[in-house]
């Protein structure tokens, strides 16, 4: 197996992390849903510091940079775990949303529950048994997965158990459209969604609006951010076209304890990454360098 360069920064767009050993897993959540995921295992044997990586809206665990980032972190000595939120409607190795009903009836609370359940399964050995150091758990989330990761890191018991948090382009709120658009959404009963990657015409049921309003306090990302105790690195592109950088500044204003914000100048919502993945951009390299350094600093390796 090819070895990673000595610990430090990735400095070339031609750098390819070694392919780690991969183990698929399935886990039944506390609400009876089944999540499917992948564990990337480092060369080092035994329990390792572990990172759970959470994708964003319309994403999935094999989207774009996620496998590449997992390979890089694995080469740095971490066990890395990814999974598809059931709300993604995606199955492992699929490039299409195959469960359109699951996508349509998504819930922010269900996403948060799935993160908590996977974290619990890592700690008790149901996932990646023998390869997880339960005292050195880190959480990484992109976009909506970043916002949900903040909810998790700011809630009991994970506010005490997590040892590091990194968010990429995290949403600062799940309430993302105006009242006029909400009224039309309710009138139609569903919001049409076009997946630009696949060309699929999907829908989001108005039940998501009701879920957000019923649980406004529970889903308050900025309030949860004030309760995060784990060392937190917030990374955001200055030219993010999906989640305005002002949301990053608002989250950063809540920082307490060991926390830093990195604004990647010129960076987009995905730091230039596309799907299928064709290689890292300079903006993505900057985000990956900061991420691996943060986890190494706070989780060891």
Secondary structure, DSSP 8 states (H G I E B T S, - for coil): -----SSS----TT------EEEEEEEE-TTS-EEEEEEEE-SS-S-EEEEEEE--TT--TTSTHHHHHHHHHHHTT-EEEEEE-GGG---TT-SS---HHHHHT--HHHHHHHHHHHHHHHHHTSSSTTSEEEEEEEEEEETHHHHHHHHHHTSTTHHHH--EEEEES--S-S--S-HHHHHHHHHHSEEEEE-TTT--EEEEETHHHHHHHHTTTTT-HHHHHTT--SEEEEEEETT-SSS-HHHHHHHHTT--SSEEEEEETT--TTTT--SS-----HHHHHHHHHHHHHHHHHH--
